[in-house]
Amino acid sequence: MLFAILNKTFGLINESKPTNVGFFMQHDVLIVGFGLAGWALTEMLKQEGKSFVVFDSQKESSSSVATGIYNPVVLKRFTAINRAQELMDYSIPFYARNVHANLLHNMPIHRVFATAAEQNKWAEASDKPALRAYLHDAVLANALPYIKAPNGLGEMQQTGWVNTMQLLTNAHQRLTQDGFFVSENFDYASLVIKDDGVQYREWRATQIIFAEGVGVKHNPWFSELPVIPNKGEWLVVLCKGLQLKHIIKGSVFIVPLGNDTYRVGATYARVFEDLNPTAQNKAWLVSQFKKYVSLPFEVVSHGAGLRPTVTDRKPIIGKHPQYPQLSCVNGLGSRGVLWAPFLAKLLIGRVFDDAFVPNDLCLSRFMPS
Ligand SMILES: Cc1cc2nc3c(=O)[nH]c(=O)nc-3n(C[C@H](O)[C@H](O)[C@H](O)COP(=O)(O)OP(=O)(O)OC[C@H]3O[C@@H](n4cnc5c(N)ncnc54)[C@H](O)[C@@H]3O)c2cc1C
């Protein structure tokens, strides 16, 4: 009993083991995709005492290259994101309670004002009820010698970043050791849909949940979802002496990673040739870092990834209209850190208890029954 409570509270292990049924391993859920969406599902299933196995080819993961910032405000428009407070209240404690809690870095974001007029906009915005908790009303003078912010800065609170790459690496390692991770591409043609669940080679389950990010375009049951890849590029730079203790946000984010390294990014592009990072974007990111930092630095790494975005800018969760044994979570866009735990809770509730999914997040808005 005590173990069950501890497990539910801390998500210690995958308590419910699969059963052997002849040649087959019977699980509660098969999960395809192990980015933030897939990872949050595994954590939620552990809490619920459900057994699962994950399939991931680890080729095109947006989550493992994400900067990992959580910030509930759209600074360009000074509006709170959809469900800001709900996401903050649910998802951030979810990371904090988790075994990977050391990868959650709470730190303020300092917005560099481009103009004096932006200071006034900030003051107005910080008085809005939806933003009051996040935007500190006072304009800060620049206290750091190597940061260029002649128009001052505004401080955001309740923000920070999650080391998503390390989180997924650690979680992948544990699941592999426990035998719950299959590091291969999921072959859709081998899935057999049965009345009481699904069968995939030697695995059987009552449910399969697809969490493939932009890879959903190859999924024969969910490819019609309007998930649009948005390419993002980033740099890691080594800049000795900068000693930033918070995130800087100008035209790009500058995030202190430790050991004098900083993540700079990211770019956004709906139109692109391939997934490779480009010299042009590298030059732009370098120029943006120089715009805010007056110290010399060197580029340590440069990479790119594809965000799974949706036309109406909201995530998608739900069951397939014809095959309720098949579910999907996708469209986490540029806010995967905040959305992943919250969506996992909603979807697991939907799958096992037929719980309500709000219309604006429901898959039925694109795939009606
Ligand atoms: C440069 C960049 C910076 C970002 N910065 C932030 C940020 O600061 N904060 C934030 O919240 N979000 C950020 N994001 C967005 C965030 O990364 C995404 O919202 C989130 O990671 C999406 O998670 P996901 O699990 O849905 O998809 P993914 O992370 O892409 O995971 C999908 C997984 O499915 C697997 N897969 C697909 N098809 C198959 C198949 N057939 N068989 C097996 N496996 C399969 C892939 O290998 C992949 O591992 C950023 C994104 C980019 C690109």
The ligand as a Gaussian input file, in Angstrom:
#p B3LYP/6-31G(d) Opt

LIG

0 1
 C       15.519000      24.712000     -31.830000
 C       14.314000      24.455000     -30.966000
 C       14.192000      25.115000     -29.752000
 C       13.095000      24.868000     -28.940000
 N       13.022000      25.512000     -27.739000
 C       11.982000      25.256000     -26.905000
 C       11.932000      25.876000     -25.635000
 O       12.814000      26.655000     -25.257000
 N       10.878000      25.575000     -24.826000
 C        9.892000      24.699000     -25.198000
 O        8.963000      24.454000     -24.414000
 N        9.917000      24.115000     -26.419000
 C       10.936000      24.367000     -27.283000
 N       10.966000      23.778000     -28.507000
 C        9.817000      22.981000     -28.930000
 C        9.845000      21.586000     -28.357000
 O       11.055000      21.013000     -28.692000
 C        8.660000      20.776000     -28.912000
 O        7.442000      21.377000     -28.610000
 C        8.590000      19.407000     -28.268000
 O        9.865000      18.912000     -28.067000
 C        7.810000      18.420000     -29.111000
 O        7.829000      17.187000     -28.436000
 P        7.219000      15.874000     -29.080000
 O        7.462000      14.792000     -28.106000
 O        5.818000      16.130000     -29.513000
 O        8.062000      15.646000     -30.421000
 P        9.582000      15.204000     -30.605000
 O       10.428000      15.709000     -29.516000
 O        9.973000      15.572000     -31.977000
 O        9.547000      13.638000     -30.440000
 C        8.994000      12.776000     -31.385000
 C        9.753000      11.473000     -31.331000
 O        9.072000      10.521000     -32.136000
 C       10.022000       9.707000     -32.780000
 N        9.377000       9.074000     -33.949000
 C        8.704000       9.656000     -34.962000
 N        8.240000       8.728000     -35.815000
 C        8.624000       7.522000     -35.334000
 C        8.462000       6.168000     -35.775000
 N        7.792000       5.833000     -36.867000
 N        9.023000       5.180000     -35.034000
 C        9.712000       5.465000     -33.889000
 N        9.884000       6.731000     -33.428000
 C        9.353000       7.736000     -34.142000
 C       11.162000      10.675000     -33.140000
 O       12.366000       9.966000     -33.296000
 C       11.164000      11.572000     -31.900000
 O       12.089000      11.107000     -30.935000
 C       12.072000      23.982000     -29.347000
 C       12.193000      23.319000     -30.559000
 C       13.308000      23.551000     -31.381000
 C       13.430000      22.816000     -32.669000

